[in-house]
Amino acid sequence: MGAVTALLFCNLHDLNKRVSGIVLDSPFSSLKKLAKEHIDSKSPLPNITTNYIYSFIRKKILKKAKFDMDKISPIANLDSIKIPGFFITSKNDKIVSMNHVKKLYKKYKGDKCIVVTKQGHNSFRPDEVMKDTINFI
């Protein structure tokens, strides 16, 4: 959740003039959307039950962790961020699909670059990607 935390933090604190670049490795566009995708992919029940399951999970998290999953939505808060952004996504990411990253990338207002890798979500990134990241910053 580091990439999402960075996006939300930059939005809250207007860091456009104080931060020279931000690396965003596999950020999700919306926690609600991500959770529903995982519920759909794991549940043997028909998709119609997704909203009920999500609502149950959301209420439990709100009660125990004191935050609303619906409010963790980086895509809703991108308009004010102009910091150059280096996006990394993966074809084999089973946690955050490329669609999330591509939607964020498309809406991002700052200078930007996107790299697509073959690794999974928590895999080490190839040296090429690391070099591209350093060159971007």
C-alpha positions in Angstrom: 0.0 0.0 0.0 3.0 2.3 -0.1 2.3 3.7 -3.6 -1.3 4.5 -2.5 -0.1 6.0 0.7 2.3 8.2 -1.2 -0.5 9.4 -3.6 -2.9 10.2 -0.7 -0.1 12.0 1.3 0.9 14.1 -1.7 -2.7 15.1 -2.3 -3.3 16.1 1.4 -0.1 18.1 1.8 0.4 19.8 -1.6 3.9 18.7 -2.1 4.2 19.7 -5.7 7.0 22.2 -5.1 8.9 20.2 -2.5 9.0 16.7 -4.0 10.9 16.1 -7.3 9.4 12.7 -8.1 7.3 9.8 -6.9 7.7 6.1 -7.6 4.4 4.3 -7.7 4.8 0.5 -7.8 1.5 -1.3 -8.4 -0.9 1.3 -6.8 -4.6 0.4 -6.8 -7.1 3.0 -8.0 -9.8 2.4 -5.4 -9.8 0.1 -2.4 -13.5 -0.6 -2.9 -12.9 -1.7 -6.5 -9.9 -3.8 -5.5 -11.8 -5.5 -2.7 -14.8 -6.3 -4.9 -12.5 -7.7 -7.6 -11.0 -10.1 -5.0 -14.4 -11.0 -3.6 -15.6 -11.9 -7.2 -12.5 -13.9 -7.9 -12.5 -15.9 -4.7 -16.2 -16.4 -4.1 -18.0 -19.5 -5.5 -21.3 -17.5 -5.1 -22.9 -15.5 -7.9 -21.5 -12.0 -8.5 -24.7 -10.5 -7.1 -23.5 -11.4 -3.6 -20.3 -9.2 -4.0 -22.0 -6.1 -2.8 -23.4 -7.8 0.3 -20.0 -9.4 1.2 -18.2 -6.1 0.6 -20.7 -4.2 2.8 -20.1 -6.7 5.6 -16.3 -6.4 5.3 -16.5 -2.6 5.1 -18.6 -2.4 8.3 -16.3 -4.8 10.2 -13.2 -2.7 9.2 -15.0 0.6 10.0 -15.8 -0.8 13.5 -12.4 -2.4 14.2 -9.9 -0.3 12.3 -11.9 3.0 12.3 -11.5 3.8 8.6 -13.8 3.7 5.7 -12.6 1.6 2.8 -14.7 3.7 0.4 -12.5 6.7 1.2 -9.3 5.0 0.1 -9.5 6.1 -3.5 -6.4 7.6 -5.0 -8.0 8.0 -8.4 -10.5 10.5 -6.9 -7.7 12.6 -5.6 -5.2 12.9 -8.5 -6.2 16.3 -9.9 -4.0 18.4 -7.6 -0.8 16.3 -7.9 1.7 17.6 -10.5 4.8 15.8 -9.2 6.5 13.7 -11.8 5.3 10.1 -11.4 7.1 6.8 -12.3 4.4 4.0 -12.5 5.3 0.3 -12.4 2.8 -2.4 -13.1 3.1 -6.1 -13.8 1.3 -8.5 -16.2 1.4 -11.2 -13.6 0.3 -9.2 -10.6 -2.4 -11.3 -8.8 -3.1 -8.6 -6.2 -3.4 -5.3 -8.2 -4.3 -5.7 -11.8 -2.7 -3.6 -14.5 -6.1 -1.9 -15.1 -5.8 -0.1 -11.7 -2.4 1.3 -12.6 -3.3 2.2 -16.2 -6.4 4.2 -15.0 -4.3 6.1 -12.5 -1.6 6.7 -15.1 -4.1 8.0 -17.6 -5.6 10.5 -15.1 -2.3 11.6 -13.6 -1.6 15.3 -14.4 2.2 15.4 -13.7 5.0 14.3 -16.0 4.8 10.6 -16.1 6.3 7.3 -17.3 5.0 3.7 -17.0 6.9 0.5 -17.1 5.3 -3.0 -17.4 7.1 -5.9 -15.9 6.4 -9.7 -15.8 6.9 -10.3 -12.1 4.2 -10.7 -9.5 3.1 -8.0 -7.0 5.7 -8.7 -4.3 8.5 -9.8 -6.6 11.8 -8.1 -6.9 11.9 -5.7 -9.9 14.5 -6.4 -12.6 17.7 -4.3 -12.7 16.4 -2.5 -15.9 13.4 -1.2 -14.0 15.5 -0.1 -11.2 17.8 1.8 -13.6 14.8 3.4 -15.3 13.5 4.5 -12.0 16.7 6.1 -11.0 17.0 7.8 -14.4 13.5 9.2 -14.1 14.1 10.7 -10.7 
